[in-house]
Amino acid sequence: MRLADKETEVEQAQKEHDQIQLALKKDVDDLKKVVLEQNSAHDEQRKEFEVQMSQREEELKKESELKLQAKEQEIQQLNDELNFNKKEL
């Protein structure tokens, strides 16, 4: 009878071991999903930030071009005035 009891104990321990293994596998799979979701969220945030920075860069370029054009016009106007004054002299 003792041998049968021991076999039952071994079978029960094996079942418990299998259940623990399944629970651990499920936990690992769940953690992998969470990590993938977090990585995806970070990727989306990074992409949004890159788009914002790209838009800001374009705005700054346009602003710089307008300032440059204004300075070039100012220089041209000063040159025209200088040439006009030279002709008068």
C-alpha positions in Angstrom: 0.0 0.0 0.0 2.9 2.4 0.7 4.1 2.1 -2.9 0.7 3.0 -4.2 0.6 6.0 -1.9 4.0 7.1 -3.1 3.0 6.8 -6.7 -0.1 8.9 -6.0 2.1 11.5 -4.3 4.5 11.6 -7.3 1.6 11.9 -9.7 0.1 14.7 -7.7 3.5 16.5 -7.5 3.8 16.1 -11.3 0.4 17.6 -11.8 1.3 20.5 -9.5 4.5 21.0 -11.4 2.7 21.0 -14.7 0.2 23.6 -13.4 3.0 25.8 -12.2 4.8 25.5 -15.5 1.6 26.5 -17.4 1.0 29.5 -15.0 4.6 30.6 -15.5 4.4 30.3 -19.3 1.2 32.4 -19.2 2.8 35.0 -17.0 5.8 35.2 -19.3 3.5 35.5 -22.4 1.5 38.3 -20.6 4.7 40.1 -19.8 5.9 39.9 -23.4 2.6 41.4 -24.5 2.9 44.3 -22.0 6.5 45.0 -23.2 5.4 44.9 -26.8 2.5 47.3 -26.1 4.9 49.7 -24.2 7.4 49.6 -27.0 4.7 50.3 -29.5 3.4 53.2 -27.4 7.0 54.6 -27.2 7.5 54.2 -30.9 4.3 56.1 -31.6 5.4 58.9 -29.2 8.8 59.0 -30.9 7.1 59.3 -34.3 4.8 62.0 -33.2 7.8 63.9 -31.7 9.7 63.5 -35.0 6.8 64.9 -37.0 6.5 67.9 -34.6 10.2 68.6 -34.9 10.1 68.3 -38.6 7.2 70.7 -38.8 9.0 73.1 -36.4 12.1 72.9 -38.6 10.1 73.8 -41.7 8.6 76.8 -39.9 12.0 78.0 -38.8 13.3 77.6 -42.3 10.5 79.7 -43.7 10.9 82.3 -41.1 14.7 82.5 -41.8 14.0 82.8 -45.5 11.6 85.7 -44.9 14.1 87.4 -42.7 16.8 86.9 -45.3 14.6 88.3 -48.1 13.8 91.3 -45.9 17.5 92.0 -45.3 18.3 91.5 -49.0 15.5 94.0 -49.9 16.9 96.4 -47.3 20.4 96.1 -48.7 19.1 96.6 -52.3 17.2 99.7 -51.2 20.3 101.1 -49.5 22.3 100.4 -52.6 19.7 102.1 -54.8 19.7 105.1 -52.5 23.5 105.2 -52.6 23.6 105.0 -56.4 20.9 107.7 -56.7 22.9 110.0 -54.4 26.0 109.3 -56.4 24.2 110.3 -59.6 23.0 113.6 -58.0 26.5 114.5 -57.0 
